[in-house]
Amino acid sequence: MKVDTRSLRQALIIEGINVSKCFLNGCKKQDNIEIHHIVPQKAKQLVRFNINDTNNLIPLCKNSSQYCREN
Ligand SMILES: [Zn+2]
């Protein structure tokens, strides 16, 4: 299931999280920011919490989210 990124972004904004900059330590990129799931969506069935909860979401730039996916 494809989640609407805009609503995830909106949820983070409501929590007071700045979604216009990358949250990875030392990364100062402010463009191509995507909302990244800390526990990946494919693990949805394995966890007891809502995968789209703001606690499981983090704004990351394209490079950083690629890095998180590969490691
Ligand atoms: Zn980054």
N, CA, C, O and the ligand as a Tripos MOL2 file, in Angstrom:
@<TRIPOS>MOLECULE
protein
  285   283    72     0     0
PROTEIN
NO_CHARGES

@<TRIPOS>ATOM
      1 N           0.8360   -1.2030    0.0000 N.3       1 MET1
      2 CA          0.0000    0.0000    0.0000 C.3       1 MET1
      3 C           0.8670    1.2480    0.0000 C.2       1 MET1
      4 O           1.7560    1.4030    0.8360 O.2       1 MET1
      5 N           0.6010    2.1150   -0.9290 N.am      2 LYS2
      6 CA          1.3610    3.3560   -1.0420 C.3       2 LYS2
      7 C           0.7180    4.4130   -0.1470 C.2       2 LYS2
      8 O          -0.4700    4.7140   -0.2630 O.2       2 LYS2
      9 N           1.5330    4.9650    0.7440 N.am      3 VAL3
     10 CA          1.0160    5.9660    1.6750 C.3       3 VAL3
     11 C           1.2130    7.3650    1.0890 C.2       3 VAL3
     12 O           2.2370    7.6640    0.4740 O.2       3 VAL3
     13 N           0.2230    8.1960    1.2920 N.am      4 ASP4
     14 CA          0.3000    9.5680    0.8350 C.3       4 ASP4
     15 C           1.3410   10.3420    1.6580 C.2       4 ASP4
     16 O           1.1290   10.6340    2.8350 O.2       4 ASP4
     17 N           2.4500   10.6600    1.0240 N.am      5 THR5
     18 CA          3.5500   11.3460    1.7130 C.3       5 THR5
     19 C           3.1140   12.6950    2.2750 C.2       5 THR5
     20 O           3.6020   13.1460    3.3120 O.2       5 THR5
     21 N           2.1870   13.3250    1.5640 N.am      6 ARG6
     22 CA          1.7470   14.6420    2.0120 C.3       6 ARG6
     23 C           1.0940   14.5930    3.3810 C.2       6 ARG6
     24 O           1.2820   15.4940    4.1980 O.2       6 ARG6
     25 N           0.3160   13.5240    3.6350 N.am      7 SER7
     26 CA         -0.3500   13.4340    4.9310 C.3       7 SER7
     27 C           0.6490   13.0920    6.0340 C.2       7 SER7
     28 O           0.4790   13.5100    7.1790 O.2       7 SER7
     29 N           1.6990   12.3250    5.6890 N.am      8 LEU8
     30 CA          2.7570   12.0280    6.6670 C.3       8 LEU8
     31 C           3.4930   13.3160    7.0230 C.2       8 LEU8
     32 O           3.7640   13.5970    8.1900 O.2       8 LEU8
     33 N           3.8060   14.0880    5.9860 N.am      9 ARG9
     34 CA          4.4810   15.3640    6.1610 C.3       9 ARG9
     35 C           3.6620   16.2810    7.0710 C.2       9 ARG9
     36 O           4.1850   16.9280    7.9780 O.2       9 ARG9
     37 N           2.3590   16.3100    6.7920 N.am     10 GLN10
     38 CA          1.4210   17.1390    7.5560 C.3      10 GLN10
     39 C           1.3990   16.7200    9.0270 C.2      10 GLN10
     40 O           1.3670   17.5580    9.9280 O.2      10 GLN10
     41 N           1.4150   15.3920    9.2480 N.am     11 ALA11
     42 CA          1.3950   14.8700   10.6230 C.3      11 ALA11
     43 C           2.6280   15.3310   11.3920 C.2      11 ALA11
     44 O           2.5360   15.6750   12.5710 O.2      11 ALA11
     45 N           3.7780   15.3370   10.7270 N.am     12 LEU12
     46 CA          5.0160   15.7770   11.3710 C.3      12 LEU12
     47 C           4.9770   17.2690   11.6640 C.2      12 LEU12
     48 O           5.4330   17.7120   12.7190 O.2      12 LEU12
     49 N           4.4350   18.0400   10.7380 N.am     13 ILE13
     50 CA          4.3240   19.4920   10.9270 C.3      13 ILE13
     51 C           3.4680   19.7850   12.1560 C.2      13 ILE13
     52 O           3.7810   20.6760   12.9460 O.2      13 ILE13
     53 N           2.3860   19.0260   12.3080 N.am     14 ILE14
     54 CA          1.4950   19.1920   13.4640 C.3      14 ILE14
     55 C           2.2500   18.9060   14.7630 C.2      14 ILE14
     56 O           1.9900   19.5400   15.7860 O.2      14 ILE14
     57 N           3.1800   17.9570   14.7250 N.am     15 GLU15
     58 CA          4.0000   17.6260   15.8950 C.3      15 GLU15
     59 C           5.0900   18.6710   16.1420 C.2      15 GLU15
     60 O           5.8150   18.5890   17.1340 O.2      15 GLU15
     61 N           5.2070   19.6400   15.2530 N.am     16 GLY16
     62 CA          6.2110   20.6960   15.4090 C.3      16 GLY16
     63 C           7.5710   20.3040   14.8650 C.2      16 GLY16
     64 O           8.5830   20.9020   15.2300 O.2      16 GLY16
     65 N           7.6030   19.3130   14.0030 N.am     17 ILE17
     66 CA          8.8740   18.8630   13.4250 C.3      17 ILE17
     67 C           9.1270   19.5690   12.1010 C.2      17 ILE17
     68 O           8.2440   19.6600   11.2480 O.2      17 ILE17
     69 N          10.3430   20.0620   11.9490 N.am     18 ASN18
     70 CA         10.7230   20.7600   10.7260 C.3      18 ASN18
     71 C          10.9550   19.7460    9.6070 C.2      18 ASN18
     72 O          11.9230   18.9850    9.6340 O.2      18 ASN18
     73 N          10.0670   19.7470    8.6390 N.am     19 VAL19
     74 CA         10.1570   18.7560    7.5600 C.3      19 VAL19
     75 C          10.9130   19.2990    6.3500 C.2      19 VAL19
     76 O          10.9630   18.6570    5.3010 O.2      19 VAL19
     77 N          11.4990   20.4860    6.5030 N.am     20 SER20
     78 CA         12.2100   21.0680    5.3610 C.3      20 SER20
     79 C          13.7140   20.8750    5.4700 C.2      20 SER20
     80 O          14.4670   21.4080    4.6550 O.2      20 SER20
     81 N          14.1610   20.1170    6.4720 N.am     21 LYS21
     82 CA         15.5800   19.7880    6.5220 C.3      21 LYS21
     83 C          15.8090   18.3340    6.9360 C.2      21 LYS21
     84 O          15.0020   17.7270    7.6400 O.2      21 LYS21
     85 N          16.9430   17.8030    6.4690 N.am     22 CYS22
     86 CA         17.3020   16.4200    6.7450 C.3      22 CYS22
     87 C          17.6670   16.2350    8.2090 C.2      22 CYS22
     88 O          18.3770   17.0650    8.7760 O.2      22 CYS22
     89 N          17.1940   15.1580    8.8280 N.am     23 PHE23
     90 CA         17.4140   14.9330   10.2520 C.3      23 PHE23
     91 C          18.6260   14.0540   10.5500 C.2      23 PHE23
     92 O          18.9340   13.8000   11.7150 O.2      23 PHE23
     93 N          19.3110   13.5930    9.5150 N.am     24 LEU24
     94 CA         20.4800   12.7600    9.7780 C.3      24 LEU24
     95 C          21.5910   13.6270   10.3730 C.2      24 LEU24
     96 O          21.8430   14.7340    9.8960 O.2      24 LEU24
     97 N          22.2560   13.1160   11.4240 N.am     25 ASN25
     98 CA         23.3470   13.8340   12.0730 C.3      25 ASN25
     99 C          24.3750   14.3110   11.0600 C.2      25 ASN25
    100 O          24.8840   13.5280   10.2590 O.2      25 ASN25
    101 N          24.6710   15.5860   11.1030 N.am     26 GLY26
    102 CA         25.7320   16.1180   10.2590 C.3      26 GLY26
    103 C          25.2950   16.4520    8.8460 C.2      26 GLY26
    104 O          26.0570   17.0520    8.0890 O.2      26 GLY26
    105 N          24.0760   16.0730    8.4790 N.am     27 CYS27
    106 CA         23.5820   16.3700    7.1360 C.3      27 CYS27
    107 C          22.7740   17.6540    7.1840 C.2      27 CYS27
    108 O          21.8330   17.7870    7.9660 O.2      27 CYS27
    109 N          23.1560   18.5900    6.3390 N.am     28 LYS28
    110 CA         22.4730   19.8890    6.3970 C.3      28 LYS28
    111 C          21.6370   20.1590    5.1550 C.2      28 LYS28
    112 O          21.2150   21.2890    4.9070 O.2      28 LYS28
    113 N          21.4070   19.1160    4.3870 N.am     29 LYS29
    114 CA         20.6540   19.2900    3.1450 C.3      29 LYS29
    115 C          19.2160   19.7400    3.4210 C.2      29 LYS29
    116 O          18.5790   19.2950    4.3760 O.2      29 LYS29
    117 N          18.7350   20.6200    2.5720 N.am     30 GLN30
    118 CA         17.3680   21.1150    2.7420 C.3      30 GLN30
    119 C          16.5360   20.9530    1.4840 C.2      30 GLN30
    120 O          15.4620   21.5400    1.3530 O.2      30 GLN30
    121 N          17.0450   20.1500    0.5600 N.am     31 ASP31
    122 CA         16.2460   19.9120   -0.6410 C.3      31 ASP31
    123 C          16.0350   18.4150   -0.8400 C.2      31 ASP31
    124 O          16.7730   17.5940   -0.2960 O.2      31 ASP31
    125 N          15.0370   18.0780   -1.6120 N.am     32 ASN32
    126 CA         14.6490   16.6860   -1.8470 C.3      32 ASN32
    127 C          14.3850   15.9280   -0.5490 C.2      32 ASN32
    128 O          14.7760   14.7700   -0.4070 O.2      32 ASN32
    129 N          13.7280   16.5810    0.3830 N.am     33 ILE33
    130 CA         13.4160   15.9420    1.6670 C.3      33 ILE33
    131 C          12.2210   14.9960    1.5020 C.2      33 ILE33
    132 O          11.1620   15.3640    0.9930 O.2      33 ILE33
    133 N          12.4440   13.7730    1.9550 N.am     34 GLU34
    134 CA         11.3770   12.7720    1.9050 C.3      34 GLU34
    135 C          11.0700   12.3160    3.3200 C.2      34 GLU34
    136 O          11.9310   12.3550    4.1990 O.2      34 GLU34
    137 N           9.8360   11.8850    3.5300 N.am     35 ILE35
    138 CA          9.4730   11.3480    4.8340 C.3      35 ILE35
    139 C           9.8070    9.8610    4.8380 C.2      35 ILE35
    140 O           9.2560    9.0750    4.0670 O.2      35 ILE35
    141 N          10.7190    9.5050    5.7250 N.am     36 HIS36
    142 CA         11.2410    8.1520    5.7770 C.3      36 HIS36
    143 C          10.6520    7.4020    6.9750 C.2      36 HIS36
    144 O          10.5260    7.9640    8.0630 O.2      36 HIS36
    145 N          10.2920    6.1260    6.7680 N.am     37 HIS37
    146 CA          9.8410    5.2880    7.8710 C.3      37 HIS37
    147 C          11.0580    4.6740    8.5560 C.2      37 HIS37
    148 O          11.9030    4.0700    7.8950 O.2      37 HIS37
    149 N          11.1510    4.8240    9.8750 N.am     38 ILE38
    150 CA         12.2920    4.2560   10.6200 C.3      38 ILE38
    151 C          12.1800    2.7300   10.5900 C.2      38 ILE38
    152 O          13.1200    2.0410   10.1930 O.2      38 ILE38
    153 N          11.0320    2.2120   11.0100 N.am     39 VAL39
    154 CA         10.7230    0.7970   10.7580 C.3      39 VAL39
    155 C          10.0480    0.7680    9.3900 C.2      39 VAL39
    156 O           8.9920    1.3740    9.2120 O.2      39 VAL39
    157 N          10.6440    0.0730    8.4200 N.am     40 PRO40
    158 CA         10.1240    0.1370    7.0530 C.3      40 PRO40
    159 C           8.6970   -0.3900    6.9260 C.2      40 PRO40
    160 O           8.2540   -1.2530    7.6850 O.2      40 PRO40
    161 N           7.9960    0.1630    5.9390 N.am     41 GLN41
    162 CA          6.5990   -0.2150    5.7230 C.3      41 GLN41
    163 C           6.4180   -1.7050    5.4700 C.2      41 GLN41
    164 O           5.3640   -2.2670    5.7690 O.2      41 GLN41
    165 N           7.4430   -2.3410    4.9200 N.am     42 LYS42
    166 CA          7.3250   -3.7740    4.6380 C.3      42 LYS42
    167 C           7.2770   -4.5980    5.9290 C.2      42 LYS42
    168 O           6.8840   -5.7640    5.9100 O.2      42 LYS42
    169 N           7.6830   -3.9810    7.0570 N.am     43 ALA43
    170 CA          7.6430   -4.6780    8.3430 C.3      43 ALA43
    171 C           6.3550   -4.3930    9.1060 C.2      43 ALA43
    172 O           6.2070   -4.7560   10.2730 O.2      43 ALA43
    173 N           5.4460   -3.7460    8.4290 N.am     44 LYS44
    174 CA          4.1700   -3.3260    9.0200 C.3      44 LYS44
    175 C           3.4810   -4.4150    9.8380 C.2      44 LYS44
    176 O           2.9780   -4.1580   10.9310 O.2      44 LYS44
    177 N           3.4650   -5.6400    9.2940 N.am     45 GLN45
    178 CA          2.7600   -6.7380    9.9540 C.3      45 GLN45
    179 C           3.4980   -7.2560   11.1900 C.2      45 GLN45
    180 O           2.9360   -8.0100   11.9850 O.2      45 GLN45
    181 N           4.7570   -6.8490   11.3440 N.am     46 LEU46
    182 CA          5.5840   -7.3910   12.4210 C.3      46 LEU46
    183 C           5.5710   -6.5400   13.6850 C.2      46 LEU46
    184 O           6.0280   -6.9850   14.7370 O.2      46 LEU46
    185 N           5.0620   -5.3480   13.5900 N.am     47 VAL47
    186 CA          5.1050   -4.4550   14.7510 C.3      47 VAL47
    187 C           3.6990   -4.1680   15.2770 C.2      47 VAL47
    188 O           2.7080   -4.2700   14.5540 O.2      47 VAL47
    189 N           3.6490   -3.8090   16.5560 N.am     48 ARG48
    190 CA          2.3650   -3.5920   17.2080 C.3      48 ARG48
    191 C           1.9160   -2.1370   17.1660 C.2      48 ARG48
    192 O           0.8120   -1.8080   17.6000 O.2      48 ARG48
    193 N           2.7630   -1.2820   16.6490 N.am     49 PHE49
    194 CA          2.3580    0.1220   16.5830 C.3      49 PHE49
    195 C           2.0370    0.5110   15.1430 C.2      49 PHE49
    196 O           2.3590   -0.2120   14.2000 O.2      49 PHE49
    197 N           1.4090    1.6450   14.9990 N.am     50 ASN50
    198 CA          1.0760    2.1860   13.6890 C.3      50 ASN50
    199 C           2.3640    2.6400   12.9860 C.2      50 ASN50
    200 O           3.0760    3.5260   13.4590 O.2      50 ASN50
    201 N           2.6290    2.0080   11.8540 N.am     51 ILE51
    202 CA          3.8510    2.2900   11.1120 C.3      51 ILE51
    203 C           3.9090    3.7500   10.6400 C.2      51 ILE51
    204 O           4.9870    4.2880   10.3850 O.2      51 ILE51
    205 N           2.7490    4.3690   10.5300 N.am     52 ASN52
    206 CA          2.6860    5.7660   10.0950 C.3      52 ASN52
    207 C           2.6160    6.7470   11.2630 C.2      52 ASN52
    208 O           2.3600    7.9340   11.0660 O.2      52 ASN52
    209 N           2.8470    6.2420   12.4940 N.am     53 ASP53
    210 CA          2.9000    7.1180   13.6500 C.3      53 ASP53
    211 C           4.0770    8.0750   13.4910 C.2      53 ASP53
    212 O           5.1220    7.6960   12.9620 O.2      53 ASP53
    213 N           3.9090    9.3070   13.9460 N.am     54 THR54
    214 CA          4.9860   10.2920   13.7680 C.3      54 THR54
    215 C           6.2860    9.8590   14.4490 C.2      54 THR54
    216 O           7.3680   10.2750   14.0330 O.2      54 THR54
    217 N           6.1900    9.0290   15.4910 N.am     55 ASN55
    218 CA          7.4000    8.5230   16.1360 C.3      55 ASN55
    219 C           8.2060    7.6040   15.2250 C.2      55 ASN55
    220 O           9.3850    7.3520   15.4730 O.2      55 ASN55
    221 N           7.5740    7.1110   14.1840 N.am     56 ASN56
    222 CA          8.2590    6.2230   13.2460 C.3      56 ASN56
    223 C           8.6460    6.9480   11.9570 C.2      56 ASN56
    224 O           9.1060    6.3270   10.9990 O.2      56 ASN56
    225 N           8.4570    8.2540   11.9450 N.am     57 LEU57
    226 CA          8.7250    9.0100   10.7240 C.3      57 LEU57
    227 C           9.8670    9.9810   10.9390 C.2      57 LEU57
    228 O          10.0180   10.5530   12.0190 O.2      57 LEU57
    229 N          10.6690   10.1610    9.9040 N.am     58 ILE58
    230 CA         11.7900   11.0850    9.9970 C.3      58 ILE58
    231 C          12.0150   11.7380    8.6330 C.2      58 ILE58
    232 O          12.0460   11.0470    7.6140 O.2      58 ILE58
    233 N          12.1710   13.0580    8.6080 N.am     59 PRO59
    234 CA         12.4590   13.7170    7.3370 C.3      59 PRO59
    235 C          13.9290   13.5020    6.9590 C.2      59 PRO59
    236 O          14.8310   13.8120    7.7370 O.2      59 PRO59
    237 N          14.1520   12.9770    5.7750 N.am     60 LEU60
    238 CA         15.5130   12.7340    5.3020 C.3      60 LEU60
    239 C          15.6490   13.2130    3.8560 C.2      60 LEU60
    240 O          14.7000   13.1490    3.0740 O.2      60 LEU60
    241 N          16.8490   13.6950    3.5150 N.am     61 CYS61
    242 CA         17.0940   14.0540    2.1250 C.3      61 CYS61
    243 C          17.2460   12.7630    1.3090 C.2      61 CYS61
    244 O          17.4030   11.6790    1.8710 O.2      61 CYS61
    245 N          17.1990   12.8920    0.0160 N.am     62 LYS62
    246 CA         17.2440   11.7230   -0.8580 C.3      62 LYS62
    247 C          18.4790   10.8550   -0.5830 C.2      62 LYS62
    248 O          18.3820    9.6310   -0.5000 O.2      62 LYS62
    249 N          19.6430   11.5090   -0.4440 N.am     63 ASN63
    250 CA         20.8900   10.7730   -0.1910 C.3      63 ASN63
    251 C          20.8240    9.9910    1.1130 C.2      63 ASN63
    252 O          21.1940    8.8180    1.1630 O.2      63 ASN63
    253 N          20.3520   10.6440    2.1610 N.am     64 SER64
    254 CA         20.3200   10.0110    3.4750 C.3      64 SER64
    255 C          19.3130    8.8750    3.5110 C.2      64 SER64
    256 O          19.5690    7.8460    4.1370 O.2      64 SER64
    257 N          18.1740    9.0410    2.8510 N.am     65 SER65
    258 CA         17.1910    7.9680    2.8860 C.3      65 SER65
    259 C          17.6940    6.7640    2.0920 C.2      65 SER65
    260 O          17.3900    5.6190    2.4260 O.2      65 SER65
    261 N          18.4550    7.0280    1.0540 N.am     66 GLN66
    262 CA         19.1070    5.9620    0.2890 C.3      66 GLN66
    263 C          20.0790    5.2130    1.1980 C.2      66 GLN66
    264 O          20.1270    3.9830    1.2090 O.2      66 GLN66
    265 N          20.8440    5.9820    1.9520 N.am     67 TYR67
    266 CA         21.8250    5.4200    2.8750 C.3      67 TYR67
    267 C          21.1340    4.5220    3.9070 C.2      67 TYR67
    268 O          21.6170    3.4310    4.2100 O.2      67 TYR67
    269 N          20.0130    4.9850    4.4390 N.am     68 CYS68
    270 CA         19.2970    4.2090    5.4540 C.3      68 CYS68
    271 C          18.7180    2.9340    4.8730 C.2      68 CYS68
    272 O          18.6440    1.9120    5.5560 O.2      68 CYS68
    273 N          18.3120    2.9870    3.6310 N.am     69 ARG69
    274 CA         17.7480    1.8120    2.9890 C.3      69 ARG69
    275 C          18.8090    0.7420    2.7450 C.2      69 ARG69
    276 O          18.5420   -0.4560    2.8420 O.2      69 ARG69
    277 N          20.0090    1.2000    2.4300 N.am     70 GLU70
    278 CA         21.0640    0.2610    2.0370 C.3      70 GLU70
    279 C          21.8090   -0.3260    3.2230 C.2      70 GLU70
    280 O          22.5170   -1.3210    3.0740 O.2      70 GLU70
    281 N          21.6580    0.2880    4.4290 N.am     71 ASN71
    282 CA         22.4350   -0.1660    5.5640 C.3      71 ASN71
    283 C          21.5810   -0.7560    6.6770 C.2      71 ASN71
    284 O          22.1110   -1.1820    7.7030 O.2      71 ASN71
    285 ZN         20.5710   14.0080    4.4830 Zn       72 ZN72
@<TRIPOS>BOND
     1     1     2 1
     2     2     3 1
     3     3     4 2
     4     3     5 am
     5     5     6 1
     6     6     7 1
     7     7     8 2
     8     7     9 am
     9     9    10 1
    10    10    11 1
    11    11    12 2
    12    11    13 am
    13    13    14 1
    14    14    15 1
    15    15    16 2
    16    15    17 am
    17    17    18 1
    18    18    19 1
    19    19    20 2
    20    19    21 am
    21    21    22 1
    22    22    23 1
    23    23    24 2
    24    23    25 am
    25    25    26 1
    26    26    27 1
    27    27    28 2
    28    27    29 am
    29    29    30 1
    30    30    31 1
    31    31    32 2
    32    31    33 am
    33    33    34 1
    34    34    35 1
    35    35    36 2
    36    35    37 am
    37    37    38 1
    38    38    39 1
    39    39    40 2
    40    39    41 am
    41    41    42 1
    42    42    43 1
    43    43    44 2
    44    43    45 am
    45    45    46 1
    46    46    47 1
    47    47    48 2
    48    47    49 am
    49    49    50 1
    50    50    51 1
    51    51    52 2
    52    51    53 am
    53    53    54 1
    54    54    55 1
    55    55    56 2
    56    55    57 am
    57    57    58 1
    58    58    59 1
    59    59    60 2
    60    59    61 am
    61    61    62 1
    62    62    63 1
    63    63    64 2
    64    63    65 am
    65    65    66 1
    66    66    67 1
    67    67    68 2
    68    67    69 am
    69    69    70 1
    70    70    71 1
    71    71    72 2
    72    71    73 am
    73    73    74 1
    74    74    75 1
    75    75    76 2
    76    75    77 am
    77    77    78 1
    78    78    79 1
    79    79    80 2
    80    79    81 am
    81    81    82 1
    82    82    83 1
    83    83    84 2
    84    83    85 am
    85    85    86 1
    86    86    87 1
    87    87    88 2
    88    87    89 am
    89    89    90 1
    90    90    91 1
    91    91    92 2
    92    91    93 am
    93    93    94 1
    94    94    95 1
    95    95    96 2
    96    95    97 am
    97    97    98 1
    98    98    99 1
    99    99   100 2
   100    99   101 am
   101   101   102 1
   102   102   103 1
   103   103   104 2
   104   103   105 am
   105   105   106 1
   106   106   107 1
   107   107   108 2
   108   107   109 am
   109   109   110 1
   110   110   111 1
   111   111   112 2
   112   111   113 am
   113   113   114 1
   114   114   115 1
   115   115   116 2
   116   115   117 am
   117   117   118 1
   118   118   119 1
   119   119   120 2
   120   119   121 am
   121   121   122 1
   122   122   123 1
   123   123   124 2
   124   123   125 am
   125   125   126 1
   126   126   127 1
   127   127   128 2
   128   127   129 am
   129   129   130 1
   130   130   131 1
   131   131   132 2
   132   131   133 am
   133   133   134 1
   134   134   135 1
   135   135   136 2
   136   135   137 am
   137   137   138 1
   138   138   139 1
   139   139   140 2
   140   139   141 am
   141   141   142 1
   142   142   143 1
   143   143   144 2
   144   143   145 am
   145   145   146 1
   146   146   147 1
   147   147   148 2
   148   147   149 am
   149   149   150 1
   150   150   151 1
   151   151   152 2
   152   151   153 am
   153   153   154 1
   154   154   155 1
   155   155   156 2
   156   155   157 am
   157   157   158 1
   158   158   159 1
   159   159   160 2
   160   159   161 am
   161   161   162 1
   162   162   163 1
   163   163   164 2
   164   163   165 am
   165   165   166 1
   166   166   167 1
   167   167   168 2
   168   167   169 am
   169   169   170 1
   170   170   171 1
   171   171   172 2
   172   171   173 am
   173   173   174 1
   174   174   175 1
   175   175   176 2
   176   175   177 am
   177   177   178 1
   178   178   179 1
   179   179   180 2
   180   179   181 am
   181   181   182 1
   182   182   183 1
   183   183   184 2
   184   183   185 am
   185   185   186 1
   186   186   187 1
   187   187   188 2
   188   187   189 am
   189   189   190 1
   190   190   191 1
   191   191   192 2
   192   191   193 am
   193   193   194 1
   194   194   195 1
   195   195   196 2
   196   195   197 am
   197   197   198 1
   198   198   199 1
   199   199   200 2
   200   199   201 am
   201   201   202 1
   202   202   203 1
   203   203   204 2
   204   203   205 am
   205   205   206 1
   206   206   207 1
   207   207   208 2
   208   207   209 am
   209   209   210 1
   210   210   211 1
   211   211   212 2
   212   211   213 am
   213   213   214 1
   214   214   215 1
   215   215   216 2
   216   215   217 am
   217   217   218 1
   218   218   219 1
   219   219   220 2
   220   219   221 am
   221   221   222 1
   222   222   223 1
   223   223   224 2
   224   223   225 am
   225   225   226 1
   226   226   227 1
   227   227   228 2
   228   227   229 am
   229   229   230 1
   230   230   231 1
   231   231   232 2
   232   231   233 am
   233   233   234 1
   234   234   235 1
   235   235   236 2
   236   235   237 am
   237   237   238 1
   238   238   239 1
   239   239   240 2
   240   239   241 am
   241   241   242 1
   242   242   243 1
   243   243   244 2
   244   243   245 am
   245   245   246 1
   246   246   247 1
   247   247   248 2
   248   247   249 am
   249   249   250 1
   250   250   251 1
   251   251   252 2
   252   251   253 am
   253   253   254 1
   254   254   255 1
   255   255   256 2
   256   255   257 am
   257   257   258 1
   258   258   259 1
   259   259   260 2
   260   259   261 am
   261   261   262 1
   262   262   263 1
   263   263   264 2
   264   263   265 am
   265   265   266 1
   266   266   267 1
   267   267   268 2
   268   267   269 am
   269   269   270 1
   270   270   271 1
   271   271   272 2
   272   271   273 am
   273   273   274 1
   274   274   275 1
   275   275   276 2
   276   275   277 am
   277   277   278 1
   278   278   279 1
   279   279   280 2
   280   279   281 am
   281   281   282 1
   282   282   283 1
   283   283   284 2
@<TRIPOS>SUBSTRUCTURE
     1 MET1         2 RESIDUE 1 A MET
     2 LYS2         6 RESIDUE 1 A LYS
     3 VAL3        10 RESIDUE 1 A VAL
     4 ASP4        14 RESIDUE 1 A ASP
     5 THR5        18 RESIDUE 1 A THR
     6 ARG6        22 RESIDUE 1 A ARG
     7 SER7        26 RESIDUE 1 A SER
     8 LEU8        30 RESIDUE 1 A LEU
     9 ARG9        34 RESIDUE 1 A ARG
    10 GLN10       38 RESIDUE 1 A GLN
    11 ALA11       42 RESIDUE 1 A ALA
    12 LEU12       46 RESIDUE 1 A LEU
    13 ILE13       50 RESIDUE 1 A ILE
    14 ILE14       54 RESIDUE 1 A ILE
    15 GLU15       58 RESIDUE 1 A GLU
    16 GLY16       62 RESIDUE 1 A GLY
    17 ILE17       66 RESIDUE 1 A ILE
    18 ASN18       70 RESIDUE 1 A ASN
    19 VAL19       74 RESIDUE 1 A VAL
    20 SER20       78 RESIDUE 1 A SER
    21 LYS21       82 RESIDUE 1 A LYS
    22 CYS22       86 RESIDUE 1 A CYS
    23 PHE23       90 RESIDUE 1 A PHE
    24 LEU24       94 RESIDUE 1 A LEU
    25 ASN25       98 RESIDUE 1 A ASN
    26 GLY26      102 RESIDUE 1 A GLY
    27 CYS27      106 RESIDUE 1 A CYS
    28 LYS28      110 RESIDUE 1 A LYS
    29 LYS29      114 RESIDUE 1 A LYS
    30 GLN30      118 RESIDUE 1 A GLN
    31 ASP31      122 RESIDUE 1 A ASP
    32 ASN32      126 RESIDUE 1 A ASN
    33 ILE33      130 RESIDUE 1 A ILE
    34 GLU34      134 RESIDUE 1 A GLU
    35 ILE35      138 RESIDUE 1 A ILE
    36 HIS36      142 RESIDUE 1 A HIS
    37 HIS37      146 RESIDUE 1 A HIS
    38 ILE38      150 RESIDUE 1 A ILE
    39 VAL39      154 RESIDUE 1 A VAL
    40 PRO40      158 RESIDUE 1 A PRO
    41 GLN41      162 RESIDUE 1 A GLN
    42 LYS42      166 RESIDUE 1 A LYS
    43 ALA43      170 RESIDUE 1 A ALA
    44 LYS44      174 RESIDUE 1 A LYS
    45 GLN45      178 RESIDUE 1 A GLN
    46 LEU46      182 RESIDUE 1 A LEU
    47 VAL47      186 RESIDUE 1 A VAL
    48 ARG48      190 RESIDUE 1 A ARG
    49 PHE49      194 RESIDUE 1 A PHE
    50 ASN50      198 RESIDUE 1 A ASN
    51 ILE51      202 RESIDUE 1 A ILE
    52 ASN52      206 RESIDUE 1 A ASN
    53 ASP53      210 RESIDUE 1 A ASP
    54 THR54      214 RESIDUE 1 A THR
    55 ASN55      218 RESIDUE 1 A ASN
    56 ASN56      222 RESIDUE 1 A ASN
    57 LEU57      226 RESIDUE 1 A LEU
    58 ILE58      230 RESIDUE 1 A ILE
    59 PRO59      234 RESIDUE 1 A PRO
    60 LEU60      238 RESIDUE 1 A LEU
    61 CYS61      242 RESIDUE 1 A CYS
    62 LYS62      246 RESIDUE 1 A LYS
    63 ASN63      250 RESIDUE 1 A ASN
    64 SER64      254 RESIDUE 1 A SER
    65 SER65      258 RESIDUE 1 A SER
    66 GLN66      262 RESIDUE 1 A GLN
    67 TYR67      266 RESIDUE 1 A TYR
    68 CYS68      270 RESIDUE 1 A CYS
    69 ARG69      274 RESIDUE 1 A ARG
    70 GLU70      278 RESIDUE 1 A GLU
    71 ASN71      282 RESIDUE 1 A ASN
    72 ZN72       285 GROUP 0 **** ****
